[in-house]
Amino acid sequence: MIPKELKYTEKHEWVLVKDKTATVGITDYAQKSLGDITYVQLPEAGKALKQFGEMGVVESVKAASDIYSPVSGTVKEANSALSDAPEAINKDAYGAGWICKLENVNEADLGNLLSAEKYEELVKKLETE
């Protein structure tokens, strides 16, 4: 299931902007593609991120994959619980498995992202390739 209230990147990150704070994570499709996640390199608080710029790394038993910021902003908080339990992304990619929260978000960046419907089309296309 792809949550309708989120925006998505073509590289399988999601973002929810609420009260000028953006919560960012990777999608369920991404975590399934990676397999069992064993490590997450989180961005540091205070770090300025550019839209589509590298933000961290997710490692699994299969591969390591860069995480890109869906919007520009400053890291307000990283999900430190993932340091001890990176598998939370596998269990709840859209909830407890969030990666970080950003402040000073450029909300105009949301126009460069995919809607849930467009992201769903992308995933279906990838699944049939």
N, C-alpha and C positions, 0 to 999 in steps of 0.2 A: 504494500500500500504506500502510495506517495502522498504525503500530507499536502493539502491544497493551499494552506496558508503560507507555505515557504516558497522561496525563490531558489533556483538551482544554477550551477555552472555546468558546462559541458564536461568538466573534469570530475564531476560527481561530489561537489561540496554543496551544502545547503546553508541558507541564512534566514533568520527571522529578525526583523527590526521592530522593536517595540519600545516606546518611550525613549527614543534616540540611542538605544543600546541594541547592538546586533549580536545574536547568539549564532555561532558557526559550528558546523560539524561536517562529517562525511555521510553520504547517503547509504541507505540499506543495500542498494546495488553495489556500491563500492566495497562495503564490508564483506558482502558475500563473495565478491570477486577476489578479495584478498585472502579470505579464509581466516583461521584463528589468529587474531591480532595479539602480538606478544610485546610490543613496545610502541610508545607514542612520544615523539619529540615535540614538546609544546612550545608555543611562542612565549617570550618573556613579557611580563607586565610592563607597560610603558613603551613597548616597541611600536613604531609607526609602520603600518602595512599599506601597501598599494593594492588596488584591485587587480586580481589575478597574479599578484606577486607571491613568492614562496613564503609559507607561514610555518611549516613544520613537516614532520615525516611520520608516517605510520608504517610499522614493520609487522610482518606476519610470517607464518611458517613458509609461505610461498614466495613472498616478495617484499620489497620496500617501495613505498610510493610517497611522492611529495604531496603535501596538502597546500592548496592555493587559497588565498583570501578572496571571497566572493565580492567584497566591498572594501573600499579604503577606510581606514580608521586607526585608532590607537588601542592596543591590547589593554583592556581594563582588568581582565582576570582570565587565567588559564584553568582548565579543569584538572586540578592537582590530583583528584581521585584516580585519574587515568594512569598516574605513575605507578600505583600499586595494583590497579585492576584495569589494564588496557582492554580486557575482554568485554568491558561494559559497552564498548562500541559495537561488538558483535551482538550483544543481548538487546541493546536499546539505542540504535544509531540516532534516533530523533529525540531522545530524552536524556537519560543519564550519561550517554556517550558523547555529549557535546564536547567540542575541543576548546573553544575560548569565547569570551565576550569582548566586543569592541565598543568603544565610545568615540565621539566625534566622527560619526559615520557620515560619509558622503552619500546621502539618500538618492542622489541622481544616478549613482552607480547601479541601483536596482533595475534601471531601464535596460542595462546590458545583460541581464540574467534571464534565465528561462522560467516560464510559468510552470506550474505542476503538470499541466497538460502537455506542454512542449517537452518537458523532461521525460514524461512517460513515453512520448513518441520516440525520443532518443533511446531510451532503455529497450523498448520493443525492437527497434532497429538493430541494436547491438546484440540482443538475444537471438536474433534470426541469422546473424552473420556467421 
